Amino acid sequence: MITSQKIVKQLKTHPRAHVVEQEGADRTGAMCYRAQVKYLAVGDTLAGFGKVQEWSETDAVDGWRMFRMVTEHPQYCPVETNVFEVPEYLYYGLTALAEQEE
C-alpha cells in the first residue's frame, strides 16, 4: 500500500503530471495510470516494460505521428523485442515518470 501511495504522489506532483490519465483499478484495488506514447520520455517506467531507455519521434505513417522507443524488458509481439515503433494514439500503463534533472 505504501508503494502505491508513493506512486500516486509522484504521478500527481511531477511537472509532467498533466500527461497522466487515471485508468481505473487493478484486481487488487490499486489505481492504474496510463499515458499516450507521444508524452513519454526517457526514464519513464512503463508497467511490464520497465524503464524507457530511448525515445524519439520518427517519420509519419499514413498521417499518424510515429514514435520509436527502446524499453528495459523485451515483450513478445509477435517476436521477442524491446524496440517498438508505434503510432501516437497508443497508451501505455505507467508506474513512474522520469526524475527531473536540476
BADRENVO-371799 format. One record per residue (C-alpha): residue in one letter; x, y, z. Coordinates in pm, whole numbers, padded with zeros to 5 digits, always signed. Each point is the difference from the previous one (the first is absolute). Last residue first. Layout:
BEGIN
aXYZ;...
END
This chain:
BEGIN
e+01811+02003-01191;e-00076-00333-00161;q-00366-00104+00015;e-00068-00358+00110;a-00166-00195-00278;l-00370-00074+00051;a-00106-00310+00189;t-00241-00296-00026;l-00153+00067-00341;g-00223-00227-00207;y+00048+00080-00367;y-00234+00177-00242;l+00010-00011-00380;y-00124+00304-00201;e+00347+00121-00103;p+00077-00296-00226;v+00255-00267+00102;e+00352-00107-00083;f+00113-00234+00280;v+00345-00130+00089;n+00013-00241+00298;t-00056-00310-00209;e-00120-00360+00027;v-00198-00093-00310;p-00374+00051-00065;c-00015+00241+00199;y+00176-00174+00290;q+00138+00255+00246;p+00356+00098+00093;h+00074+00172+00333;e+00200+00325+00028;t-00179+00181-00280;v+00105+00148-00332;m-00242+00248-00151;r-00076+00117-00349;f-00286+00242-00058;m-00228+00057-00297;r-00222+00301-00078;w-00298-00125-00198;g-00082+00126-00352;d+00037-00341-00167;v+00345-00044+00157;a+00191+00298+00144;d+00379-00017+00020;t+00152-00060+00343;e-00045+00165+00340;s+00250-00112+00262;w+00030-00204+00319;e+00290-00203+00139;q+00035-00177+00335;v-00367-00003+00106;k+00005-00173+00339;g-00179-00329+00061;f-00227-00157-00262;g-00257-00173+00222;a-00150+00326+00128;l+00197+00286-00151;t+00268+00195+00185;d+00094+00343-00136;g+00377+00045-00033;v+00004+00123-00359;a-00325+00185-00065;l-00364-00083-00069;y-00255+00254-00121;k-00035-00129-00358;v-00048-00354+00136;q-00326+00103+00164;a-00001-00034+00378;r-00151-00250+00242;y-00083-00040+00368;c-00132-00285+00214;m-00142+00033+00352;a+00051-00293+00236;g-00318-00200+00070;t+00168-00340-00009;r-00156-00088-00337;d+00131+00322-00154;a-00170+00336+00038;g-00107+00266-00248;e+00189+00162-00286;q+00102+00332+00153;e+00167+00215-00263;v+00358+00132+00012;v+00115+00274-00240;h-00085+00280+00250;a+00243-00152+00253;r+00296+00129-00206;p+00131+00225+00281;h-00044-00294+00243;t-00233+00055+00297;k-00287-00233-00101;l+00208-00288-00142;q+00244+00011+00292;k-00282+00003+00258;v-00180-00291-00170;i+00323-00202-00022;k+00079+00060+00370;q-00356-00101+00096;s+00036-00326-00196;t+00334-00072+00167;i-00158+00063+00341;m-00283-00242-00081;
END
